[in-house]
Amino acid sequence: IKFKGVKMDLSTKYMGLKLKNPIVPSASPLSQSLDNAKRLEDAGASALVVYSLFEEQITHESGELDHYLSYGTESYAEAVSYFPEPHDFHLAPVKYLDHIADLKRSLEIPVIGSLNGVSKGGWVQYARNIEQAGADALELNVYYIPTNPDITGTEVANMYIETLKAVKANVNIPVAVKLSPFFTSMANFAKRIDESGADGLVLFNRFYQPDFDLDKLEVVPNLQLSSSNSLRLPLRWISILYGKVNASLAATSGVHNAEDVLKVMMAGADIAMICSELLQHGIKRIPEILADLEKWMEEKEYSSINMMKGSMSQKSVAEPAAFERANYMKTLQSYKLLF
C-alpha cells in the first residue's frame, strides 16, 4: 500500500487552535476531576471542553433570569433535575474558575470553558473571568426552550445573537456557540450567528426530555446517552453549512467510533466531540478510536485529515439533493418490507 508505514497527519484547526487530532471530549462530568482530565490528555484527547458553569450558579435570583424562566424553560443541558438548588451544582463559580486555572497548569492541550444559560444578563460578563482564569476558548450553550406561544421564532433567534454579542464584547478568546437544530431556518440562523462573530458552531445541543413515572405520578428527568444513530442530524447540517459559514464546525452527539469521526470530517467538521462513548466504555476508547482512524486512512490512502475534510459535503458530492427533500421520496421507497 502506498502509505504503508507512513505516519498519518491527524492534525486539525478549531477556532484557530492547532489540535493534534480531531477528538475533543465535550462538556461532561469527566472534566470535573483533574486526574480524569490528565487521563483524557494522556489517552490522546486534543483539547478539553470543561463541564459547564450554569447561569443559575451565578445569578440564581436575578430578575432577568426569573423573566426567562417564567417563559417555561423546562430543563438544562448536563443537568439532572429541574430547577436545582445552588447546593446541587457540582462546581460553584469561584471553584469553577480555580478548576480552569488548575487544568491550564496541568495540561498541555487547549482548555475550553463552557457557559450554559438562557439570558444575556450579567452572567455573560463572567466569560471574562473564565478567560482570565486561562481558558483558551469558550463554548456558549444558550439552552432555552421557548414554551410560551407568544414568543416568536425571531425573538428567540435574536436572544441567541444578543447573548453572543454580549459575550464577544467581554472576551478576546474564541467563542463557539452550541446550537439546537430546532430553528425555522437553520441555515439562515447559522449564517446570522456566524456574521455576529461566532468563531465556532457546535452542532447540536441535546435537549434532555422529561419522562413520566407512572407509579409515583411524577414528571422525572431522564438522561439517555447517544448512539451512533444520533450522528445523522449533525452530519447533515455540517455537510450543508460547510463552505457557507466562516466559523469552525464541531460535531457533537453521536460520535462513538472511528467511522463516526471520519464521517463528520468528510462532512466538513473541524473536530468530533465525544462524550457518551467515554461515559459508557471509558477513556481507553480514545486511543482505540485513534488507532482505528489511522488504520482506515492507511488502507484508503489518506495521508491527512485535511485531505478528507469536506469531501462529502453538500457542495462536493455528485448528488447534493441527498441532503434535501429531493431525496425524501427515494429514501422512503428504498425500504423493503420483511412481511
C-alpha positions as CSV (number, residue, x, y, z in Angstrom):
1,I,0.0,0.0,0.0
2,K,1.3,3.4,-0.9
3,F,1.0,4.9,2.6
4,K,2.1,1.7,4.4
5,G,4.3,2.8,7.4
6,V,3.8,6.5,6.8
7,K,2.7,8.5,9.8
8,M,-0.8,9.8,9.3
9,D,-1.3,13.5,9.9
10,L,-4.4,13.7,12.2
11,S,-4.0,17.4,13.0
12,T,-6.8,19.9,12.5
13,K,-7.6,23.5,13.5
14,Y,-10.6,24.6,15.5
15,M,-11.4,28.3,16.0
16,G,-7.7,29.0,15.3
17,L,-6.5,26.4,17.8
18,K,-4.0,23.9,16.4
19,L,-5.0,20.4,17.6
20,K,-3.1,17.2,17.2
21,N,-6.2,15.3,16.2
22,P,-10.0,15.9,15.8
23,I,-11.2,14.1,19.0
24,V,-12.3,16.5,21.7
25,P,-14.2,15.4,24.9
26,S,-17.3,17.6,25.2
27,A,-18.6,19.1,28.4
28,S,-19.3,16.3,30.8
29,P,-18.6,15.1,34.4
30,L,-15.4,13.6,33.1
31,S,-13.7,17.0,33.3
32,Q,-14.7,17.6,36.9
33,S,-11.7,15.7,38.1
34,L,-8.1,16.9,37.4
35,D,-7.0,13.3,37.4
36,N,-9.5,12.4,34.7
37,A,-8.5,15.4,32.7
38,K,-4.9,14.3,32.7
39,R,-6.1,10.8,31.7
40,L,-8.0,12.2,28.8
41,E,-4.9,14.1,27.6
42,D,-2.7,11.1,28.0
43,A,-5.2,9.0,26.1
44,G,-4.9,11.3,23.1
45,A,-7.6,14.0,23.5
46,S,-6.5,17.0,21.5
47,A,-8.5,19.6,23.7
48,L,-11.0,19.5,26.5
49,V,-14.3,21.3,27.0
50,V,-14.8,21.7,30.7
51,Y,-18.0,20.9,32.5
52,S,-20.5,23.8,32.2
53,L,-20.8,26.7,34.5
54,F,-24.6,27.4,34.7
55,E,-26.2,30.7,34.7
56,E,-28.2,29.7,37.8
57,Q,-24.9,29.4,39.7
58,I,-24.0,33.0,39.0
59,T,-27.3,34.8,39.0
60,H,-29.8,32.5,40.7
61,E,-32.0,35.3,41.9
62,S,-31.6,37.8,39.1
63,G,-34.8,39.4,37.8
64,E,-33.8,38.8,34.2
65,L,-33.3,35.1,34.8
66,D,-36.7,34.9,36.5
67,H,-38.2,36.5,33.5
68,Y,-36.8,33.9,31.2
69,L,-37.7,31.0,33.5
70,S,-41.3,32.2,33.5
71,Y,-41.4,31.5,29.8
72,G,-41.3,27.8,30.7
73,T,-37.7,26.7,30.2
74,E,-38.0,23.1,31.2
75,S,-34.5,21.7,31.7
76,Y,-30.9,22.4,31.2
77,A,-28.2,20.5,29.3
78,E,-25.9,18.4,31.5
79,A,-28.3,19.0,34.5
80,V,-30.1,16.0,36.1
81,S,-33.0,17.7,37.8
82,Y,-35.5,20.5,37.4
83,F,-34.6,23.9,38.8
84,P,-31.8,22.6,41.1
85,E,-30.9,24.4,44.2
86,P,-27.4,26.0,44.4
87,H,-26.1,23.3,46.7
88,D,-26.9,20.7,44.0
89,F,-24.4,22.1,41.5
90,H,-21.1,20.3,41.1
91,L,-18.9,23.4,40.7
92,A,-19.6,26.8,42.3
93,P,-18.5,29.9,40.3
94,V,-15.2,30.5,42.2
95,K,-14.4,26.8,42.3
96,Y,-15.1,26.6,38.5
97,L,-12.5,29.3,37.9
98,D,-10.0,27.7,40.1
99,H,-10.6,24.4,38.3
100,I,-9.9,26.1,34.9
101,A,-6.7,27.5,36.3
102,D,-5.6,24.1,37.6
103,L,-6.4,22.5,34.3
104,K,-4.2,25.1,32.5
105,R,-1.3,24.5,34.8
106,S,-1.6,20.7,34.5
107,L,-2.5,20.2,30.8
108,E,-0.7,21.0,27.6
109,I,-3.8,20.6,25.4
110,P,-6.2,23.6,25.0
111,V,-8.8,24.1,27.7
112,I,-12.2,25.3,26.6
113,G,-14.6,26.8,29.2
114,S,-18.3,26.3,28.9
115,L,-21.2,28.7,29.9
116,N,-24.7,27.4,30.0
117,G,-27.6,29.8,30.3
118,V,-30.7,31.5,28.8
119,S,-30.3,35.2,29.2
120,K,-27.8,37.9,28.2
121,G,-27.7,39.4,31.7
122,G,-24.7,40.0,34.0
123,W,-23.7,36.3,33.9
124,V,-22.3,36.8,30.4
125,Q,-19.7,39.1,31.9
126,Y,-18.4,36.0,33.8
127,A,-17.0,34.9,30.4
128,R,-14.2,37.4,31.1
129,N,-13.4,35.7,34.4
130,I,-13.1,32.4,32.6
131,E,-10.7,34.0,30.1
132,Q,-8.7,35.4,32.9
133,A,-8.5,32.0,34.6
134,G,-6.7,30.8,31.5
135,A,-9.2,29.2,29.2
136,D,-8.1,29.1,25.6
137,A,-11.6,29.4,24.2
138,L,-15.2,29.5,25.4
139,E,-18.2,27.4,24.4
140,L,-21.5,29.2,24.9
141,N,-24.5,27.0,25.4
142,V,-27.6,29.1,25.1
143,Y,-30.1,26.5,26.4
144,Y,-33.6,27.8,26.0
145,I,-36.8,26.0,25.3
146,P,-39.5,28.6,24.1
147,T,-42.7,27.1,25.5
148,N,-44.6,30.4,25.6
149,P,-46.7,30.5,22.4
150,D,-46.5,34.3,22.4
151,I,-42.7,34.3,21.7
152,T,-41.9,34.3,18.0
153,G,-39.1,32.5,16.3
154,T,-37.5,35.8,15.5
155,E,-37.4,36.8,19.2
156,V,-35.7,33.5,20.1
157,A,-33.1,33.9,17.4
158,N,-32.4,37.5,18.4
159,M,-31.9,36.3,22.0
160,Y,-29.1,34.0,20.9
161,I,-27.5,36.7,18.8
162,E,-27.7,39.3,21.5
163,T,-26.2,36.9,24.0
164,L,-23.3,36.0,21.7
165,K,-22.6,39.7,21.0
166,A,-22.6,40.4,24.8
167,V,-20.1,37.6,25.3
168,K,-17.8,38.7,22.4
169,A,-17.8,42.2,23.9
170,N,-16.3,40.8,27.1
171,V,-13.6,38.4,25.9
172,N,-10.8,38.2,23.4
173,I,-10.6,34.4,23.2
174,P,-12.5,32.4,20.5
175,V,-16.2,31.8,21.3
176,A,-18.2,28.9,19.9
177,V,-22.0,28.7,20.1
178,K,-23.7,25.4,20.8
179,L,-26.9,25.3,18.8
180,S,-30.1,23.3,18.8
181,P,-31.5,22.1,15.5
182,F,-35.0,23.4,16.1
183,F,-34.8,26.7,14.3
184,T,-37.3,27.6,11.5
185,S,-34.5,28.3,9.0
186,M,-31.4,26.5,10.4
187,A,-29.1,27.6,7.5
188,N,-30.1,31.3,7.8
189,F,-29.8,31.2,11.6
190,A,-26.3,29.7,11.4
191,K,-25.3,32.4,9.0
192,R,-26.6,35.1,11.3
193,I,-24.7,33.6,14.3
194,D,-21.6,33.4,12.1
195,E,-21.9,37.0,11.0
196,S,-22.5,38.1,14.6
197,G,-19.0,36.9,15.5
198,A,-19.1,33.3,16.4
199,D,-15.7,31.6,15.9
200,G,-17.3,28.1,16.0
201,L,-20.6,26.4,15.7
202,V,-21.2,23.2,17.7
203,L,-24.0,21.0,16.2
204,F,-26.1,20.1,18.1
205,N,-27.3,20.6,21.6
206,R,-29.4,17.7,23.0
207,F,-32.5,18.8,24.9
208,Y,-33.0,16.2,27.6
209,Q,-36.7,15.3,27.7
210,P,-38.7,14.6,30.8
211,D,-40.5,11.3,31.4
212,F,-43.5,10.2,33.5
213,D,-43.2,8.0,36.5
214,L,-46.5,6.1,36.4
215,D,-46.0,4.7,39.9
216,K,-45.3,8.0,41.7
217,L,-47.3,10.0,39.1
218,E,-44.4,12.5,38.8
219,V,-42.6,14.1,36.0
220,V,-38.9,13.0,36.2
221,P,-35.7,13.8,34.4
222,N,-34.5,11.1,32.1
223,L,-30.9,11.2,30.7
224,Q,-30.3,8.8,27.8
225,L,-26.9,8.7,26.2
226,S,-26.5,9.0,22.5
227,S,-25.7,6.3,19.9
228,S,-24.1,6.5,16.5
229,N,-27.6,6.9,15.1
230,S,-27.7,10.3,16.7
231,L,-25.0,11.4,14.4
232,R,-27.3,11.8,11.4
233,L,-28.6,15.2,12.3
234,P,-25.3,17.0,12.9
235,L,-23.8,15.1,9.9
236,R,-26.5,16.5,7.6
237,W,-26.2,20.1,8.7
238,I,-22.5,20.2,8.9
239,S,-22.5,18.9,5.3
240,I,-24.9,21.7,4.3
241,L,-23.1,24.5,6.2
242,Y,-19.6,23.6,5.1
243,G,-18.2,26.4,2.9
244,K,-21.2,28.7,3.7
245,V,-20.0,30.0,7.1
246,N,-16.6,31.1,8.2
247,A,-16.9,29.7,11.7
248,S,-15.3,26.4,12.6
249,L,-17.7,23.5,12.7
250,A,-17.9,20.9,15.5
251,A,-20.0,17.8,15.6
252,T,-21.4,16.6,18.9
253,S,-23.9,13.9,19.8
254,G,-23.4,10.5,18.1
255,V,-19.6,10.2,17.9
256,H,-18.8,6.7,19.2
257,N,-16.1,5.2,16.9
258,A,-13.6,6.0,14.2
259,E,-16.2,5.6,11.5
260,D,-18.2,8.4,13.1
261,V,-15.2,10.6,13.3
262,L,-14.4,10.0,9.6
263,K,-17.9,10.8,8.6
264,V,-18.0,14.2,10.4
265,M,-14.6,15.1,9.0
266,M,-15.8,14.3,5.5
267,A,-18.9,16.4,6.1
268,G,-16.7,19.4,6.9
269,A,-16.3,19.4,10.7
270,D,-13.0,20.5,12.2
271,I,-13.5,18.4,15.3
272,A,-15.6,15.5,16.6
273,M,-16.8,15.9,20.1
274,I,-17.2,12.8,22.1
275,C,-18.9,12.1,25.4
276,S,-21.4,9.2,25.7
277,E,-18.9,6.7,24.4
278,L,-16.4,7.7,27.1
279,L,-19.0,7.6,29.8
280,Q,-20.1,4.1,28.7
281,H,-16.8,2.5,27.9
282,G,-14.1,4.6,29.5
283,I,-11.3,6.9,28.5
284,K,-9.4,4.0,26.9
285,R,-11.7,4.4,23.9
286,I,-9.8,7.4,22.7
287,P,-6.6,5.6,21.7
288,E,-8.6,2.8,20.3
289,I,-10.5,5.2,18.1
290,L,-7.3,7.0,17.0
291,A,-5.7,3.7,16.1
292,D,-8.8,2.7,14.0
293,L,-8.7,6.1,12.4
294,E,-5.1,5.8,11.3
295,K,-5.7,2.2,10.1
296,W,-8.6,3.3,7.9
297,M,-6.7,6.3,6.5
298,E,-3.7,4.0,5.6
299,E,-6.0,1.5,3.9
300,K,-7.8,4.2,1.9
301,E,-4.6,6.2,1.2
302,Y,-5.4,9.3,3.1
303,S,-2.2,10.9,4.5
304,S,-4.0,13.6,6.5
305,I,-7.3,14.7,7.9
306,N,-7.3,17.8,5.7
307,M,-7.4,15.6,2.6
308,M,-10.8,14.4,3.5
309,K,-12.3,17.4,5.2
310,G,-15.5,18.5,3.4
311,S,-15.1,15.9,0.7
312,M,-18.7,14.6,1.4
313,S,-20.3,18.0,2.0
314,Q,-23.2,19.1,0.0
315,K,-21.1,21.2,-2.3
316,S,-18.7,18.4,-3.1
317,V,-20.9,15.3,-3.7
318,A,-22.4,14.2,-7.0
319,E,-25.9,14.2,-5.6
320,P,-26.3,17.3,-3.4
321,A,-30.1,16.8,-3.3
322,A,-29.4,13.8,-1.0
323,F,-29.2,16.4,1.8
324,E,-32.6,18.0,0.8
325,R,-36.2,17.0,0.2
326,A,-35.5,15.8,-3.3
327,N,-34.1,12.6,-1.7
328,Y,-37.1,12.1,0.7
329,M,-39.3,10.0,-1.6
330,K,-36.4,8.0,-2.9
331,T,-35.3,7.1,0.7
332,L,-38.8,6.0,1.7
333,Q,-39.3,3.9,-1.4
334,S,-35.9,2.2,-0.8
335,Y,-37.3,0.4,2.3
336,K,-38.2,-3.2,1.8
337,L,-40.9,-4.8,3.8
338,L,-40.0,-8.1,5.5
339,F,-43.5,-9.5,5.6
